[in-house]
Amino acid sequence: MEVSLVNYLWPTLLVLLTAMLSRRPGAVWRALPGAIIATIGVAMAVGGNSLDARSAVANIASNPLPFALAFAGAIIWSVYAAVTPRISSGYDGTTIFFCCVAVTLWVIHAASGDGLPAQAPGIGGYAALLACAAAIAGGYACWGYGMLHGTMETMAIGSYATPLFSTASSTVLLGVALGAPFWIGVVLVVAGSLLNVWFARGRQH
């Protein structure tokens, strides 16, 4: 959970990076209050009652590599999303990237010697696999299209909904009720996002 929270810093980094690249005077400082409020909301929604700052610091100190990799992933994704529309000339390289990743993972799997499972999954397993593949592919396709043809500022602000939907869907699949911290986090995320929208509109006028 703590590692996922570090990875979920990418919406905040994307909002701030988009504001910085806009080159508007004071854009980053205007985006900062909403980003902080929304980030606290994400932490509450994802962490819930199990979030403990002292425990998190101790875990980071004892095993920093997963947290460093998660933070690097957050930085890489936010930079990619913010910079790509400016240098891609309308072309999205996500499809090529995922094909290369798939080939690489299959090569690693074949080289590991694990082979095929002893028992093939049933129809339900294949259906779940196809549903997951369609959801992931559709999500990245929509993000890529919006990134290249939409307003990056709006995409950045709306990205705060990603950890909320992820947490909500996980709890539904696991049959766990959504507690008060989640809904308080949702309120904070909405408030921070609306604050960013208000500042963005204020800059345009």
Secondary structure by P-SEA (a helix, b strand, c coil): caaaaaaaaaaaaaaaaaaaacccccccccaaaaaaaaaaaaaaaaacccccaaaaaaaaaacaaaaaaaaaaaaaaaaaaaccccccccccaaaaaaaaaaaaaaaaaaaaccccccccccaaaaaaaaaaaaaaaaaaaaaaaaaacccaaaaaaaccaaaaaaaaaaaaaacccccaaaaaaaaaaaaaaaaaaaaaaaaac
